[in-house]
Amino acid sequence: MWGWIRKTLYVLVFLSIAAPLIAFRYSYTLWEVPDPAQIAAGQNQTITLYYSDGKTELARISPKSGDRSSIRFQDIPLHVQHAVLAAEDNTFWENSGFDITGIARAVWNNVTGDSGGGSTITQQYIKKATGNEQLSFGRKWKELVLAKKMADTYSKKDLLTAYLNTVYFGRGANGIQAAAQAYFGKNVQQLDVSEAALLAGVIQRPTYWDPDVDRDNAERRWNFVLGQMSSQGWLADRESLKFPTTLPRDSSPSSARLQIENQVLAELEELADLRRDTLQQRGYRVITTIDQATQTSLEQSMSAVMTGQPDYLRAAAVSLDPKSGGVLAYHGGGNGIGLDYAQSPQDAGTTFGTFVAVAALRQGFRTDHSLDGSSPRMIDGIPFQNPAGVRCSPCSLRASLGMQANTASAQLTSQVGIGAVAEAAHQLGIPRELRGKPMFGKDPDTRIAVGGGSTSVRPIDMARAYATLAANGMRTTPHFVSRVEDIDGNIRYNATLPMTQAIPSKIAQTVTFGLTRDQGAFTRPGTRSFGDDGANAKAWMVGYTFDIVTAVWMGADKIIAIKNKEGRDITAQGEPTTIWRAVMDGYRSTHTLPKPTFDPKELDYPRKPSPDPAARPTPRTTR
């Protein structure tokens, strides 16, 4: 009996050792190593973006002439080699083409759902050659086999040269020579150590870690690379190096389309692990969420309104589908390079008053709760006043929703608490922080009621927050990509982003009815919230139906009084509303607006008396 068990164990041990070796040898014989010339040729394909209908072309992302230039190993400076190896594979010269620890980590991540790197440069090159970005055991197995075979076929110098001639660095640049030109306007031989470290640092996330997109992360990666170079003994004078200055990113005739391209590429890189070079190599089709009629109307109205305006004036607009979070139209202002104002924090203005109302309703305040909207007023030691012509005293909570009654909003904020207002905004979709910085500052005060003080909101987040109201309290995630298909029509990525019931549907519906009744943007139904700060430094127009939300922002890089080309003050009811109406009309030209899904007569929410503000504890700020 025991002898039979012992023999069985011997057989199992033998098979556990022999089976992988046999499988490895079979795979080694079966699979051919990729040809570097074919890989380079595959990077010259065009990426095509489509509107949401999946048929109409939105944009083409084509390799620009001179965006990939092959260089010889002897032309790559040693400090450039060291920078790339420090960032991606510091055991390159010693390893066998693969990292067994990285493969084990990939298997574990595939089981747990986590993510992580660990691939050697040879494995990265194999992944580029096969075009397989999936985090799976099968992909890692093929990487291992082919990495070993490539290491047996090519010298280390040839492998490193092939990698540096094909790896994607962002800005449309495939290869280190193209990257040197795109970022610094020089040849690779002219790069200094600091510049080489920056380029090496962007390899993992070339769209996100471009200094023009996210300087903080770019500098963090730059420091990491220099630290790795120092630890390997490849860099002696670390302290004297300064973060390099890069050239601005190249532009295109249509700034809005370029900004959409940037957002699409960044989203696919972040959510689907699909980088530009992979999309080019495989010839994938990207179907976006952009609606053609809405986007065209936005671009035309933005051009018409902004032509001839003062040079300092900036504008941005975002339209979302509240049911899915898909971006229907997008314009970040500017010329498509540098700052995208739709993704940049701006003073929120009195559009923030809607969040104050949500906070009050969450605490049980009735819509007929009485407020003092007289102007001017001193509240919590801070002076507030309403815009000219706004009178609301006494003023119900519902009535204040459709007005810029700053004093009423500030009084309500004092009653419900600053932290409650901030939390309501966060629940609706305003992030708590951006790149490590609190969106509402470290110590917000009652000025949060009118989007003042340290309160800031990105236009895309403002659209998201109002989309939550339009979706009966369901919060979605803004996104630009619907799906990605290969040349045979197979879906390689399908957007399935989280949705959360952020606030009760009755509260969302009550806010919607309050805005609709007083402002009446549409008859079935329409809502809009006006907002501009006291100095007319920023002006907003935000409004929605149940099918589309549009947020328009207008301002300047500095806090100055913004004027139009006629020299008149820019207010929410002026230029921002002109753009907003054009966008909404563009959408309505090809879509039928839905009717309300609730009876406004049933929205006296809640039906119990409002809490007694005098009995409430002293409001505390949240950090």
Phi, psi and omega in degrees: 000306181295327177296321179294320179295318181296318178296321179298318179296320178300316180297317180296318178297317179299315181294323180296333178270317186286322185301311178298323180293319179295316179297320179296314181296321179295314180295322180300320180285324186286316188269138179264145178288145182289149178271119180306325180294321179291323179296316179297320180295325181293341181279359181265008179281161182262138173268128180250127175259140180241153171295175185298341178286350178075003183239322185272129183287130177266314183196159174238133176254100186254145174298130179279150180302131179083011183276357174216119180229127180279143177231162179270159182302318183292347179268358181264113181304149182299321182290335174289316176302313182298320181297315181292317179294322178297323182280324192242331186191083185283357175252018187307314185289342182255330187285167183268019180102345179219161181240105184297330177294319178296322178294317178298321178296321180296320178297315179297317179297326179293327179284318185272344182087007178278178177231156178179161183259225180111355181288143174285171177298321179296319177295320177299320180295321177296317179299320177295320182292319182277339182071014182264112183258359184292140176272092185214162178295321181300317179294317181294325178296315180295321176302314183299311183296310183290328177296318177296318181292322177294320179297330178281335186269320185245154175285163178299322179297319179294320180295314181295321179295316179298318179298312183290341177273350185235339184297145184268132182248006186088174180058026180074013186259114172259117180101153186293326179293315178296323179294319179300321178289317184292322184268327188231355179067033181218169177279161184299328181294341183265357180292137172269179184298317182298317180292320178297320179295322178296313180297318178297326183290335184272355186302317184292322180224071189296330180282319184281324190262015167296129181304332178289340181263313183212088183296322183300312180290324178298318180289325177297315179294322178301314178296322178299314181298315179297322177297319178294321178297319179296316182293335179273357181080020182262358183216124183262319187251073183289319189293335184279349184279142179241150180299127187284156176267128181257162173288153173294151178296149179294152183249184177213167183302325182253105183296320181298317180294320179296320179295322176295317177304313181300316181292321179297312181297319179295319181294316180293324178294320184280315188266331185243359183055035176250112181265166183304318183296324177293317178300319179293316185294323185266352179068035182289151173259130181251115177264117183270177176267359185292128177271127188299312183296319182291316180295318179298317179296321179296312181297318181293316181290323178297318179295317182295318183286321188274343179297126178084359180285163177306147184300331184282346188286134179236156178208151177209154180208144178222134173242134181237152167272111185294341182282331184237337186089000179295137178282119181273327179206151187205136174208117181266005180076184178066206183247018178091352177239162181073222188286129172263108188290340176289340179252009185251134180299135179227156173302133189281334183066196187282002170299338181290342180301332177298322180291328176297316179297319178298317179300318180294316180296325178295333180268002176098007177293142177279159179289341177264014177303130187274134179231157178260104182261021178291161186215139000277166177217154175252118183232125183053036178076011182240131179283137176228148173212154180274157172299159181304133177089354180266117178230132183204075182211116353290163188221124177283160177302316181297316181296324182291339181298322185266013183230166172265053180277082185300320183292320178295319179295320179293319178298317180295323176298318178298327182282319184271338180105139181299318180298324179293321178294314179299318181294322177299317179297318179296317180298324180287336176141000176280122182297154179288326179210162178225118183053042176083000181250130180300136182293332182251017180082172182282335185217071182295151178234194186297342178296349175301336180301328182244022179065028182258193181065231182265010183287129177219149182215138173280144177307321180293328177284326175298317177298320179296317182297316178289332175296327177298320176294317181295333181265025178058039175091001180271117182270130179246178179247119179300136179206158185253340186252130175272310179197166176234131181240149173274182186293343178265002179089002178286137182280121179260340175205133178229122184292115174230085186260152187294147174232139185225137173284097189281319178223158178303143182300325181296324178293314179300317181293323178296317178296316178303313181294323179297318178291319183296313187297323185271334185249327174054054179296319176229164180270341184225081314271171176223146177224150172206148179235122179272150175195127169211143186285171189299330182268005184054037177277333177223150176220135182238153165221118181232130179203162184206157162244188179283354181247343183207138174239133178230128176243126178241131178238145176218136181186207180216167179291333179249161177279093178223161176290120183272134181237154176270183185293343175271358180087007179269155178300140173269123178240170180300325184283355182263247186302316178301320179292325177300314178295315182300314181297320180297319179295313181295322177294323177298319178294315182294339181293338181234005181225149175263125182287136180284158174276164178302144177262012180214161179264114181305334181293339182268008189254037170277085191249130347277177183266005176259161181299151177293151175300151178281111182304329182292336182270357183278149177294160179299128181300144177238145177281155176246148181248000000 
